[in-house]
Amino acid sequence: MNSEAESNNQKRGKIIVFSAASGVGKTTILDHLRSVMPRLIYSVSATTRKPRSHEKDGIHYFFMSVDEFRKKIEAGEFAEWAEVHGNYYGTPKSFINRAVESGRHIVMDIDVYGKVTFDQAYPEAIGIFIEPPSTEELEKRLRRRGTDSEETIKLRLSNAAKETAFAENNGKYEHTIVNDDLDRTKHEVIDLVNKLINK
């Protein structure tokens, strides 16, 4: 009986959660990871916002009504959820459970605050935090992009400092990667994920 349980445990997929300080480049890094390792399962969130023209239900998001979302909150069906700009977003437990129980590895993208709640549901999840080399360097990058107003840059820097401090003091991150060079960071993330899923 024990050996059968152990065997089943070994077949379970791993849950890898990425968080990052605001503006550090996590989306670019995860897009690259997805292109190199497409066999991993990438988390799909549920949301009450309306789909954009190119978005498909079950691929980009699970789209649902506010009533449906609230019922799922009450039933405890989300690993974590939040209200952002008037819309609800959440991670359905059923999606994660199906992946790991079938032996597939799942990559999650969750902010530092949501991860605290997520870890209560999935304490076995492995956390990877991506941080900037310094606040000064992050500010240079944001200014170099030339897409944000002065007010937005200041807000991003303030958020990044709060998120990094929160991750250090309250987060459960087994690995931290400093994004001081994007190409090197991409390689480091791929190497780390390969090691984690092949353990």
N, C-alpha and C positions, 0 to 999 in steps of 0.2 A: 504493500500500500504506500509506504513512504517513498520507495524508489519510483513508483508511478507518479506520485505528487511532484517529486523532484524533476522527473522527466518532463512533466507538464510545465513546471516552472521554467525550465531551460528553454522551452519552446516559445515562451511569451516574448513578444517584441519589446523593445526598449522605447521609453518616452524621453525625448531630448527637447528641452525647452530653452529657446534663445530669448534673452532680453537685452536691451541696450539703452544707453543714455540717448536722449533725443538728438537727432541729427548726426549720429555716429556712422551711419552707413549700413545698418543691419539689413534693410530691404535689399540693397544691392548685393550684399554678401549671401543672403538666403536665396535670391534669384539665381546666383551663380551655383550655389550648392544644388538647387533643384535641377539645373541644366546638366550638371556633372553626375548627380546621383538621383535620376528620375524614379528609381525603384522604391525609394523611401516614400512613405505616406506623408503628405504635407497637410497640416491641420486646416479644416474648413470651419469657419465660425458661422454661427446663426446671427441674423440681424433683422431688425424691423424696418430698416431703411429700404427705399424702393430700389430695385435693380437698375443699373445703368444699361445702356443699349447692348453692350458686348457681353454682359454678365449672365452666366447660366446658373440656375438653381442646382445646388449639390456640387458644383465645381468651384465657383468663386465664393459663394456663401450659401447657407440654407436660409432662404427668404421666408419670413413668416409674419403674421399680423401681431400687433401689440398684445391682443388678448391671448393668442396662442403662446407667445413668448412668456407672458406673465404666469400662465398656467404651468409652464415647464419650470419656471423659477420655484413656484410653490411646491411642485412635485420633486424638487431637488435634482432636476435632470441636467443642470449645467455644472461643470467643474469650476467655472468662474464666469462672472458676467458683470457688465457695467453699462451705465447710460452715458453716452457720449454725444454731445450736440443734439440732444433731443431724441436720439435713436438708441435702442438697446443692441448690445453685442454680447455674445456668449459662446462658450465652448461646450458643445454637447458631449456628455459622458458616453453616450451610445456610440458615437463616431470613434472615440478613442478606444473604448473597450473592444469594438469589433476588430480594430487594427491589431492591438497587442495580443488579443486572444488567438488571432490567426497566425501569430508569429511575425507580423510585419512591424517594422520600426517606424515610429511616427515623430515628425519634427514639428514643434509648436513654436509660435511666435506670440509671446505674451509679455505685457509690460510688467515692470517690477512690482507694481501694486497687485495686479491680478495674479501674479505667480504665488504670492503668499496664500491666497485662497485655493489656488490650484494644487499646491503642495499638500493641503489638508486632505484633498480627495485622492491624490496620487503621490504619496511620500516617496515612492521609488523613482520618480522622475529625476533626470540628470539635468542640472542647470548650467547654462553657459552664458556668461555676461560679457558683452562687448563694450569696451569703454574707449574714450579718446585718449591720446597720449597726454593731453593737457587741455585746460580750458582755453588757453591762448591759441593752441593749434585748432581746436574746434571752431573758435571764433573766426580764424583765418579762412577755414574751409567754407563756413557759412557765407562769409563776405565774398569769397572767390566765386561762389555759385552765381551770385548776382540775381537771385530769384526772390529774395526775402526783403521786406522793409526793415528799417532799423528797429521798429517796435517788435517785429516777429523774431529778429535775430536775438534781441535781448530776452524775449520770452523763451526761446529755444535754449539759450545758455542757462537761464535760471532753472528751467525744467531739467536740463541735463545734470546740473549740480545737485538738484534735489533727488533725482532718480539714482544717481551714482551713490549718494550718501545713504539713501534708503536701501539699495542693494547691499551695500557693505554692512549696514547695521541690522537689517531685518531679513535679507534674502538668503535663500539656500542655493548657492552657486558653487558647484564643485570645480568649475573651471572659469578662469577669466582670461580674455584675449584682448590685448591692446591693439586697436586699429591704427597703428602708426604708418602703415604702408598698405594700401588696399590689396594689391596683388599678393603680397606676402600673407596678409590676413586671410584671404580667400583660400590659399593653400593650407594654412594652419587649421582653418575650420574643417576643410575636407579631411585632412590627416586625423584630426581629433575625432570626427564623427566616425570615420572608418575604424579607428581603434575601439571606440565605445561599442559599436554594433558587432565587432568581431571578438569581443571579450568572452 
